């Protein structure tokens, strides 16, 4: 079996995805090129939590499709994540690979994979605590199951999304011999179990400082209370919120920090960054597209992450000169 753990935020095919392969209690997590996923899509390889599809060069992506990788007018990879939200595949969430049950259907624990390559067997109670702490921070903890907190006498638990089911592994009891009674069931093998999450264990001191500052300033710190953000990334979002601007375009934890600072400054200044926003740009590329937008140029001529920043500048300068060449004093 295969699970798609995470994909890059960029819509290009030159990044790396994270994939888990295995079954039962034996799994491996590895990075693979996005071109590998394209080949998997061509071969109709099954993934348990997503469908990989190839869009022909003349075919437009379906309405609402989010994870489409490749250049326009070429064959592209579309990752259909239904019923999961597409952003769950780029926001650093854990993925449930296997639910471990006893012979009567009681949940003992889960096998979890993380985008950083970890694969752990974790006791059910610890997973629920992890999910509850994430819920209190206003964010999900796992990509492919829904956490239901304790309420009205119902114990906390995870449930499947409609149309997608996490595989179940039955941990069976073993008989000692034919004459003796069946031995008591053993718990899953001892594995590293995450400590009970608290703000001090989830966040670094630098991240906690930015959260505390935002709380003092009266902003909604849940917007950036994500340990996947660097302290700098958190601080840029905090500053945007302080100035009552919308940080939505900068909420991807994988957005390079130099772009976070560049775009964050412009958002605070009141600029609409959408015409020159692209997570795959370098700062110089973003600047050249921004200058072209300000000058009223057709930036689509050079606004591509594959065009070098210096080349962008040369094209922009030529276009700007041509635009004004016909005007005489």
CORMOQUI-V534184 format. One record per pair of residues at least 4 apart in sequence whose ideal C-beta (glycine too) atoms are under 8 Angstrom apart, sorted by the first residue. I is the first residue (numbers start at 1). GAP is how many residues later the second one is. If there is no record, write none. Layout:
i->I gap->GAP
i->I gap->GAP
This chain:
i->1 gap->20
i->1 gap->21
i->1 gap->22
i->1 gap->45
i->1 gap->47
i->1 gap->96
i->1 gap->166
i->2 gap->17
i->2 gap->18
i->2 gap->19
i->2 gap->43
i->2 gap->44
i->2 gap->45
i->2 gap->46
i->3 gap->16
i->3 gap->17
i->3 gap->44
i->3 gap->45
i->3 gap->46
i->3 gap->92
i->3 gap->94
i->3 gap->110
i->3 gap->141
i->4 gap->13
i->4 gap->14
i->4 gap->15
i->4 gap->33
i->4 gap->43
i->4 gap->45
i->4 gap->46
i->4 gap->48
i->4 gap->75
i->4 gap->85
i->5 gap->12
i->5 gap->13
i->5 gap->14
i->5 gap->15
i->5 gap->24
i->5 gap->90
i->5 gap->108
i->5 gap->109
i->5 gap->110
i->5 gap->138
i->6 gap->11
i->6 gap->12
i->6 gap->83
i->6 gap->84
i->6 gap->86
i->6 gap->87
i->6 gap->109
i->7 gap->8
i->7 gap->10
i->7 gap->11
i->7 gap->27
i->7 gap->30
i->7 gap->60
i->7 gap->62
i->7 gap->72
i->7 gap->82
i->7 gap->83
i->8 gap->4
i->8 gap->7
i->8 gap->8
i->8 gap->9
i->8 gap->26
i->8 gap->82
i->8 gap->246
i->9 gap->81
i->9 gap->243
i->9 gap->245
i->9 gap->246
i->9 gap->270
i->10 gap->4
i->10 gap->5
i->10 gap->269
i->10 gap->270
i->10 gap->295
i->11 gap->57
i->11 gap->58
i->11 gap->59
i->11 gap->269
i->12 gap->22
i->12 gap->57
i->12 gap->58
i->12 gap->59
i->12 gap->268
i->12 gap->293
i->13 gap->21
i->13 gap->22
i->13 gap->25
i->13 gap->56
i->13 gap->57
i->13 gap->63
i->13 gap->64
i->14 gap->19
i->14 gap->20
i->14 gap->21
i->15 gap->18
i->15 gap->19
i->16 gap->15
i->16 gap->16
i->16 gap->17
i->16 gap->18
i->17 gap->14
i->17 gap->15
i->17 gap->16
i->17 gap->17
i->17 gap->19
i->17 gap->20
i->18 gap->11
i->18 gap->12
i->18 gap->13
i->18 gap->14
i->18 gap->95
i->18 gap->97
i->18 gap->99
i->19 gap->10
i->19 gap->11
i->19 gap->12
i->19 gap->13
i->19 gap->18
i->20 gap->7
i->20 gap->8
i->20 gap->9
i->20 gap->75
i->20 gap->77
i->20 gap->93
i->20 gap->99
i->21 gap->6
i->21 gap->7
i->21 gap->9
i->22 gap->4
i->22 gap->5
i->22 gap->6
i->22 gap->75
i->23 gap->4
i->23 gap->75
i->23 gap->144
i->24 gap->74
i->24 gap->145
i->25 gap->73
i->25 gap->75
i->25 gap->86
i->25 gap->96
i->25 gap->144
i->25 gap->163
i->25 gap->164
i->27 gap->70
i->27 gap->71
i->27 gap->84
i->27 gap->86
i->27 gap->92
i->28 gap->91
i->29 gap->84
i->29 gap->85
i->29 gap->88
i->29 gap->89
i->29 gap->90
i->30 gap->87
i->31 gap->86
i->32 gap->4
i->32 gap->5
i->33 gap->4
i->34 gap->4
i->34 gap->35
i->34 gap->43
i->35 gap->4
i->36 gap->4
i->37 gap->4
i->37 gap->15
i->37 gap->40
i->37 gap->42
i->38 gap->4
i->38 gap->14
i->38 gap->16
i->38 gap->31
i->38 gap->32
i->38 gap->37
i->38 gap->39
i->39 gap->4
i->40 gap->5
i->40 gap->7
i->40 gap->12
i->41 gap->4
i->41 gap->11
i->41 gap->12
i->41 gap->13
i->41 gap->36
i->42 gap->12
i->45 gap->7
i->47 gap->4
i->47 gap->5
i->48 gap->116
i->48 gap->118
i->48 gap->119
i->49 gap->32
i->49 gap->35
i->49 gap->46
i->49 gap->94
i->49 gap->95
i->49 gap->115
i->50 gap->29
i->50 gap->30
i->50 gap->31
i->50 gap->34
i->50 gap->39
i->51 gap->28
i->51 gap->29
i->52 gap->25
i->52 gap->26
i->52 gap->27
i->52 gap->28
i->53 gap->24
i->53 gap->25
i->53 gap->26
i->53 gap->27
i->54 gap->21
i->54 gap->22
i->54 gap->23
i->54 gap->24
i->55 gap->4
i->55 gap->5
i->55 gap->6
i->55 gap->13
i->55 gap->15
i->55 gap->20
i->55 gap->21
i->55 gap->22
i->55 gap->23
i->56 gap->19
i->57 gap->16
i->57 gap->17
i->57 gap->18
i->58 gap->15
i->61 gap->4
i->61 gap->7
i->61 gap->15
i->61 gap->17
i->62 gap->16
i->65 gap->13
i->65 gap->15
i->66 gap->15
i->66 gap->20
i->66 gap->21
i->67 gap->11
i->67 gap->12
i->67 gap->14
i->67 gap->19
i->67 gap->22
i->67 gap->23
i->68 gap->8
i->68 gap->9
i->68 gap->10
i->68 gap->11
i->69 gap->7
i->69 gap->8
i->69 gap->9
i->69 gap->10
i->70 gap->4
i->70 gap->5
i->70 gap->6
i->70 gap->7
i->71 gap->5
i->79 gap->7
i->79 gap->10
i->81 gap->4
i->81 gap->5
i->81 gap->7
i->81 gap->8
i->82 gap->81
i->83 gap->78
i->83 gap->79
i->83 gap->80
i->83 gap->81
i->84 gap->4
i->84 gap->5
i->84 gap->59
i->84 gap->60
i->84 gap->77
i->84 gap->80
i->86 gap->4
i->87 gap->4
i->88 gap->5
i->88 gap->52
i->88 gap->55
i->88 gap->56
i->89 gap->54
i->90 gap->162
i->90 gap->164
i->91 gap->135
i->91 gap->137
i->91 gap->161
i->91 gap->162
i->92 gap->23
i->92 gap->134
i->92 gap->136
i->92 gap->161
i->92 gap->162
i->93 gap->22
i->93 gap->47
i->93 gap->48
i->93 gap->49
i->93 gap->50
i->94 gap->18
i->94 gap->19
i->94 gap->20
i->94 gap->47
i->94 gap->48
i->94 gap->49
i->95 gap->17
i->95 gap->18
i->95 gap->19
i->95 gap->47
i->95 gap->48
i->95 gap->49
i->96 gap->14
i->96 gap->15
i->96 gap->16
i->96 gap->46
i->96 gap->47
i->96 gap->48
i->96 gap->49
i->96 gap->62
i->96 gap->70
i->97 gap->13
i->97 gap->14
i->97 gap->15
i->97 gap->16
i->97 gap->22
i->97 gap->69
i->97 gap->70
i->98 gap->12
i->98 gap->13
i->98 gap->68
i->98 gap->69
i->98 gap->70
i->98 gap->71
i->99 gap->8
i->99 gap->11
i->99 gap->59
i->99 gap->67
i->99 gap->68
i->99 gap->69
i->99 gap->70
i->100 gap->7
i->100 gap->8
i->100 gap->9
i->100 gap->10
i->100 gap->11
i->100 gap->21
i->100 gap->68
i->100 gap->69
i->100 gap->71
i->100 gap->88
i->101 gap->4
i->101 gap->5
i->101 gap->6
i->101 gap->7
i->101 gap->67
i->101 gap->68
i->101 gap->69
i->101 gap->70
i->102 gap->4
i->102 gap->6
i->102 gap->68
i->102 gap->69
i->102 gap->83
i->103 gap->67
i->103 gap->68
i->103 gap->69
i->103 gap->70
i->103 gap->82
i->107 gap->17
i->107 gap->50
i->107 gap->51
i->108 gap->15
i->108 gap->16
i->108 gap->63
i->108 gap->79
i->108 gap->80
i->109 gap->12
i->109 gap->13
i->109 gap->14
i->109 gap->15
i->109 gap->18
i->109 gap->79
i->110 gap->11
i->110 gap->12
i->110 gap->14
i->110 gap->17
i->110 gap->48
i->111 gap->8
i->111 gap->9
i->111 gap->10
i->111 gap->11
i->111 gap->58
i->112 gap->6
i->112 gap->7
i->112 gap->8
i->112 gap->9
i->112 gap->10
i->112 gap->15
i->112 gap->30
i->113 gap->5
i->113 gap->6
i->114 gap->4
i->114 gap->5
i->114 gap->6
i->120 gap->71
i->120 gap->72
i->120 gap->73
i->120 gap->74
i->121 gap->67
i->121 gap->68
i->121 gap->70
i->122 gap->4
i->122 gap->5
i->122 gap->8
i->122 gap->69
i->122 gap->71
i->122 gap->72
i->123 gap->4
i->123 gap->64
i->123 gap->65
i->123 gap->70
i->124 gap->4
i->125 gap->4
i->126 gap->4
i->126 gap->67
i->126 gap->68
i->126 gap->70
i->127 gap->4
i->127 gap->31
i->128 gap->4
i->128 gap->19
i->128 gap->28
i->128 gap->29
i->128 gap->30
i->129 gap->4
i->129 gap->67
i->129 gap->68
i->130 gap->4
i->130 gap->11
i->130 gap->64
i->130 gap->67
i->131 gap->4
i->131 gap->10
i->131 gap->11
i->131 gap->16
i->131 gap->25
i->131 gap->27
i->132 gap->4
i->132 gap->15
i->132 gap->17
i->132 gap->24
i->133 gap->4
i->133 gap->8
i->133 gap->63
i->133 gap->64
i->133 gap->65
i->133 gap->69
i->134 gap->5
i->134 gap->6
i->134 gap->7
i->134 gap->13
i->134 gap->63
i->135 gap->4
i->135 gap->5
i->135 gap->6
i->135 gap->12
i->135 gap->14
i->137 gap->85
i->137 gap->88
i->137 gap->89
i->138 gap->84
i->138 gap->87
i->139 gap->83
i->139 gap->86
i->139 gap->87
i->140 gap->7
i->141 gap->6
i->142 gap->5
i->142 gap->16
i->144 gap->17
i->144 gap->20
i->144 gap->22
i->145 gap->13
i->145 gap->14
i->145 gap->15
i->145 gap->16
i->145 gap->21
i->146 gap->12
i->146 gap->13
i->146 gap->14
i->146 gap->15
i->147 gap->9
i->147 gap->10
i->147 gap->11
i->148 gap->6
i->148 gap->8
i->148 gap->9
i->148 gap->10
i->148 gap->11
i->149 gap->7
i->150 gap->4
i->150 gap->5
i->150 gap->6
i->160 gap->4
i->160 gap->5
i->160 gap->6
i->171 gap->14
i->171 gap->15
i->171 gap->17
i->172 gap->13
i->173 gap->9
i->173 gap->10
i->173 gap->11
i->173 gap->12
i->173 gap->13
i->174 gap->8
i->174 gap->9
i->174 gap->12
i->175 gap->5
i->175 gap->7
i->175 gap->8
i->176 gap->4
i->176 gap->5
i->176 gap->6
i->176 gap->7
i->195 gap->6
i->196 gap->5
i->197 gap->4
i->197 gap->5
i->198 gap->4
i->199 gap->4
i->199 gap->9
i->199 gap->12
i->200 gap->8
i->202 gap->25
i->203 gap->4
i->203 gap->5
i->203 gap->8
i->203 gap->22
i->203 gap->24
i->204 gap->4
i->204 gap->23
i->204 gap->27
i->205 gap->4
i->206 gap->4
i->206 gap->25
i->207 gap->4
i->207 gap->20
i->207 gap->22
i->207 gap->24
i->207 gap->27
i->208 gap->4
i->209 gap->4
i->209 gap->22
i->210 gap->4
i->210 gap->14
i->210 gap->21
i->210 gap->24
i->210 gap->25
i->210 gap->28
i->211 gap->4
i->211 gap->10
i->211 gap->13
i->211 gap->14
i->211 gap->23
i->212 gap->4
i->213 gap->4
i->213 gap->22
i->213 gap->25
i->214 gap->5
i->214 gap->7
i->214 gap->10
i->214 gap->24
i->214 gap->27
i->214 gap->28
i->215 gap->4
i->215 gap->6
i->217 gap->21
i->217 gap->25
i->219 gap->4
i->219 gap->19
i->219 gap->22
i->219 gap->23
i->220 gap->21
i->221 gap->4
i->221 gap->17
i->223 gap->14
i->223 gap->18
i->223 gap->24
i->223 gap->28
i->224 gap->5
i->224 gap->9
i->224 gap->10
i->224 gap->13
i->224 gap->14
i->224 gap->17
i->224 gap->23
i->224 gap->27
i->226 gap->27
i->228 gap->25
i->229 gap->4
i->229 gap->5
i->229 gap->8
i->229 gap->24
i->230 gap->4
i->230 gap->27
i->231 gap->4
i->232 gap->4
i->232 gap->25
i->232 gap->28
i->232 gap->29
i->233 gap->4
i->233 gap->17
i->233 gap->20
i->233 gap->22
i->233 gap->24
i->233 gap->27
i->234 gap->4
i->235 gap->4
i->236 gap->4
i->236 gap->11
i->236 gap->14
i->236 gap->24
i->236 gap->25
i->236 gap->28
i->237 gap->4
i->237 gap->10
i->237 gap->13
i->237 gap->14
i->237 gap->27
i->238 gap->4
i->239 gap->4
i->239 gap->25
i->239 gap->29
i->240 gap->5
i->240 gap->6
i->240 gap->7
i->240 gap->10
i->240 gap->24
i->240 gap->27
i->240 gap->28
i->241 gap->4
i->241 gap->6
i->243 gap->25
i->245 gap->22
i->245 gap->23
i->245 gap->25
i->246 gap->21
i->247 gap->4
i->247 gap->17
i->247 gap->20
i->249 gap->14
i->249 gap->18
i->249 gap->24
i->249 gap->25
i->249 gap->28
i->250 gap->5
i->250 gap->10
i->250 gap->13
i->250 gap->14
i->250 gap->17
i->252 gap->27
i->254 gap->25
i->255 gap->4
i->255 gap->5
i->255 gap->24
i->256 gap->4
i->256 gap->23
i->257 gap->4
i->258 gap->4
i->258 gap->24
i->258 gap->25
i->259 gap->4
i->259 gap->20
i->259 gap->22
i->259 gap->24
i->259 gap->27
i->260 gap->4
i->261 gap->4
i->262 gap->4
i->262 gap->21
i->262 gap->24
i->262 gap->25
i->263 gap->4
i->263 gap->10
i->263 gap->14
i->263 gap->23
i->264 gap->4
i->265 gap->4
i->266 gap->5
i->266 gap->7
i->266 gap->24
i->267 gap->4
i->267 gap->6
i->273 gap->4
i->273 gap->17
i->275 gap->14
i->275 gap->18
i->275 gap->24
i->276 gap->5
i->276 gap->10
i->276 gap->13
i->276 gap->14
i->276 gap->16
i->276 gap->17
i->276 gap->23
i->276 gap->27
i->277 gap->9
i->278 gap->7
i->278 gap->8
i->278 gap->11
i->278 gap->25
i->278 gap->27
i->280 gap->25
i->281 gap->4
i->281 gap->5
i->281 gap->8
i->281 gap->24
i->282 gap->4
i->282 gap->27
i->283 gap->4
i->284 gap->4
i->284 gap->25
i->284 gap->26
i->284 gap->28
i->284 gap->29
i->285 gap->4
i->285 gap->20
i->285 gap->22
i->285 gap->23
i->285 gap->24
i->285 gap->27
i->286 gap->4
i->287 gap->4
i->287 gap->22
i->288 gap->4
i->288 gap->14
i->288 gap->21
i->288 gap->24
i->288 gap->25
i->288 gap->28
i->289 gap->4
i->289 gap->10
i->289 gap->13
i->289 gap->14
i->289 gap->23
i->290 gap->4
i->291 gap->4
i->291 gap->25
i->292 gap->5
i->292 gap->6
i->292 gap->7
i->292 gap->10
i->292 gap->11
i->292 gap->24
i->292 gap->27
i->292 gap->28
i->293 gap->4
i->293 gap->6
i->295 gap->21
i->295 gap->25
i->295 gap->28
i->296 gap->27
i->297 gap->4
i->297 gap->19
i->297 gap->22
i->297 gap->23
i->297 gap->26
i->298 gap->21
i->299 gap->4
i->299 gap->17
i->301 gap->14
i->301 gap->18
i->302 gap->5
i->302 gap->9
i->302 gap->10
i->302 gap->13
i->302 gap->14
i->303 gap->4
i->303 gap->9
i->307 gap->4
i->307 gap->5
i->307 gap->8
i->308 gap->4
i->309 gap->4
i->310 gap->4
i->311 gap->4
i->312 gap->4
i->313 gap->4
i->314 gap->4
i->315 gap->4
i->316 gap->4
i->317 gap->4
i->318 gap->4
i->319 gap->4
i->320 gap->4
i->321 gap->4
